[in-house]
Amino acid sequence: MIFNLGKVLVLGLTVLSEASRATNYHSFSRRGLAVPQKSDRIPAEITIGGKLWTRGEIETALTNIFSKPFTNRVITAVGVSQNKLFQDAPDELVEYDLVKDQAGNVKISGDSNMRTYAPGAHRAIVKMPPANKPDERMFVGIASHGQTNGVFSSLWDVEKMIKDGAYIALEGQAGHLPPSWTVSMNDPQSNQKVTFRIQRNEIADAMDKGGGIKDKADGSFKKPIKVSKPVRNIVLVHKKNRFVRLEDASGNPLNQPAFCKRDVEGACGPPVQTSPDDPAGQNSEKNPKGNDDGEKGELDTETAGEATKDMKGDFEPPKITMEITEAAERYSKDIFADLASKRGLTEKVNKWSMSLEDVRKKIGYQRLTPESAKFVPSKSGSPGLSTGSVLVVAGVGFWVNGMIEAFTHNTTSTDRWAAGMSIVPVFGCGFQAAADVEHGEPSPIGTLLCVISDALLFTPAWPVGLAIQITNTIWKLVQNSPRPPKPTPEGVKLQRDEIWKRYLNENLYKYIYSHPNLYGNQNTSFSTKFNDSLAARSLAVLSEGAQRKGAARAVLLAASKPGTESPDSSNNSIRLVDEGFDAAMDTAIVHDQRQLLLHIANTLLADNQGSIHQAAKNFDKKLLKELEFNEKRKGNSWPIIQQVPEEHRQPNEATRQLLEEIAKYLEQAPAKEPNIYDIAYIIGQSKSMAALNPRALDLIDYLNTTAPGQSESNLHRITLHQVVQVARVLRGNISEQNISTKFPTNDHDGAKNFQILAAMKFGRVQDDLKQRDLDTNPAGTNDYLATHPFASPAEKNLEETDQLALVSTLPYFLTENLRGLQRVTHSQAISTFLEKADKGWQKSPMQWIIEIEKTKRENAEREAQRQADEERYPVT
């Protein structure tokens, strides 16, 4: 989704903001909570990714022409249940990257592909306005992102801060309420002075509920409220959305809080950074143990102690020394070598004439220092990683999980692309091939396809002249094609379509399929290059994981002091690190492989130099240009023109009209481009897919990752539903535009990605079945069939139960029962079953079987009735 609102909107937004400051800084939300307007919703200053951002810089970032629908997919750590962020914000949100270059300048790009290759780790979340009200765009907050575009935390959540009372102003002075402050008063029951803390959200809740007695003299409202523990009866005094004071039951004013400047990060305490498990931001990185009174003085010791215990548990990591750092590097080197060896990557590195150390240098490996952030765990770790063995100290499990989360959250797809780009000269097509293309040197189709695969797999840089070279290659097919009879619009279109189909089937699709009989182990084959790309990207993940795993090991071993921890406990700590990091690295690699597959499919159809879309557009354009009447056209023109009757060879009105008619006909019927599911089906058949982790195309696993917390029955239902939908699109029964978007999280992007992977799985299953048939009957092998993919999935019955079972990977009890459905009305039976299943998401496995059996009976009854009708009313 692209919005080109321009800087005019932001400038207008700022002017309106200044006008609101001059009159009334806030409007009202609900009854009495203050709501910031326009640019006041943006922090005046905030640190994002270690860099200071001002309000003006964020507004500049919002002028970027490229934005994307915001998908709130919170990543769930092992053993940690998380809810979505921005729950109180409106729907229909979009996100803008917040990225600065090395000089500290805000990055703005008009390139819609920018986010494809390097998505920002931090993004501004915005509610877009109606088309007729462009000045109503509303800033919602700032999110920290990571792999799978999951949201890790909100660095600024306006709606949550409103609810927390962060914008409640103080009557008669500048500033706003701090998160809490200390109050002293006489307790009427004990007649002693007591001191306790007032929480801002208690004040906000009372103001939000409204009510109270109005003081006609000054217009303020008074209402008795109960706050804090133990409960104290006090009176809140406020004027609309401004806090006046607190009073005791006798009307005596209590001490006022010190004000804070709300729109500067950290000035009002920790709520500026929140996470799903910490919506109020009490454990924020910005203020984990700090004084949030807004005044000088000590934080309540009981509260501070609980906060420290919550954050660190009972485990206190040692101070990081050079000795620990050097030990971590030794472990990192050994762990990386072991991981690479176990995954068969050492042989790949040797093939590149490199060492593992060379690979690390290429991908920008930096040695640890005592100050390295890789010794610091994420703040949202959970002791839930403990497996119940000798390791009973909750703090260790918390700390280890924090270290694993830090790895998961800080390893982005950008690292993987950088790895591929750094190693590509070793096994790419070479700079000369790309240079030849850019300088217009004629290149064979094999070289062009190799250059395309380099751009798909390793680098976003497309050679400038690639599109022209591809068009010229297709045009050679035109020049070498048999001459048709006298040209007609339909005849020329038929020849055009055949030539276009030949380019796809005999060149691009065949290259992607990469059968060894045609390509062997050539370094320029798609299969070899795809495998090399997977290897390079996996090595980047493993290198990062090995270093963080080594750091965790070194810290735990340094913390194991003689006499304080049993050997068993120490061993369990290390085992926890090993198992946790290995699982996290496997998941990161699987996720990265999925992202690469989705990238390849989408990029092949995008508007770039090497895409199918660009090739089709350029081919049609060249064909139409050739059909234009030109006085210089001679008798030895291209084949179709040569078939113009001899008497019309010289320019005359009849010839011109004929060519114009053909051109107009072709213009209204351009070369047919495959849809995203057709391309995914081709990719799925590729021999290169054998190198994938089996989880990469496991649809149930993908759902568990993108929509955690779903019941097993719901996973089965949505998988079957979407797999059948994809089968129907591939067969041409429904259009790409009409495919279902049902998904557990109501996320259209998530549904689309699931469907693309399902189409690839159909291709993988189809090629496996084809290979099985070829192995069974080698004597009757058709060379073309063996070495080319199925380009037309409509020719295959993809909705057969066996294929649905293999693609969906549904459990045995479901697939076995589905096989009982009669083939003759199989599609209708599946549809009927899904309609029933849609009515209840939480059906148990037994209920599923009952539904299937009921569908079988109804199906059999319909079939029996049909046969009876045929016997009773025979067709004559």
Secondary structure, 3 states (H helix, E strand, C coil): CECCCHHHHHHHHHHHHHHHHHHCCEEEECCCEEEECHHHHCCCEEEECCEEEEHHHHHHHCCCCECEECCCEECCCCCCCCCCCCCCCCCCEEEEECCECCCCCECCCCCCCHHHHCCCCEEEEEECCCCCCHHHCEEEEEEEECHHHEEEEEEEEHHHHHHHCCCCEECCCCCECCCEEEEEEEECCCCEEEEEEEEHHHHHHHHHHCCCEECCCCCCEEEEEEECCCCEEEEEEEECCEEEEEECCCCCECCCCCCECCCECCCCCHHHCEECCECCCCCCCCCCCCCCCCCCCCCCHHHHHHHHHHHHCCCCCCCCCHHHHHHHHHHHHHHHHHHHHHCCHHHHHHHCCCCHHHHHHHCCCCCCCCCCHHHCCCCCCCHHHCCCCCCCCHHHHHHHHHHHHHHHHHCCHHHHHHHHHHHHHHHCCCHHHHHHHHCCCCCCHHHHHHHHHHHHHCCCCCCCCHHHHHHHHHHHHHHCCCCCCCCCHHHHHHHHHHHHHHHHHHHHHHHHHCCHHHHCCCCCCHHHHHHHHHHHHHHHHHHHHHHHHHHHHHHHHHHCCCCCCCHHHHHHHHHHHHHHHHHHHHHHHHHHHHHHHHHHHHHHHCCCCCCHHHHHHHHHHHHHHHHCCCCCCCCCCCHHHHCCCHHHCCCCHHHHHHHHHHHHHHHHCCCCCCCHHHHHHHHHHCHHHHHCCHHHHCHHHHHHHHCCCCCHHHHHHHHHHHHHHHHHHHHCCCCHHHCCCCCCCCCHHHHHHHHHHHHHHHHHHHHHHHHHHHHHCHHHCCHHHHHCCCCCHHHCCCCCHHHHHHHHCCCHHHHHHHCCCCHHHHHHHHHHHHHHHHCCCCCCHHHHHHHHHHHHHHHHHHHHHHHHHHHHCCCC
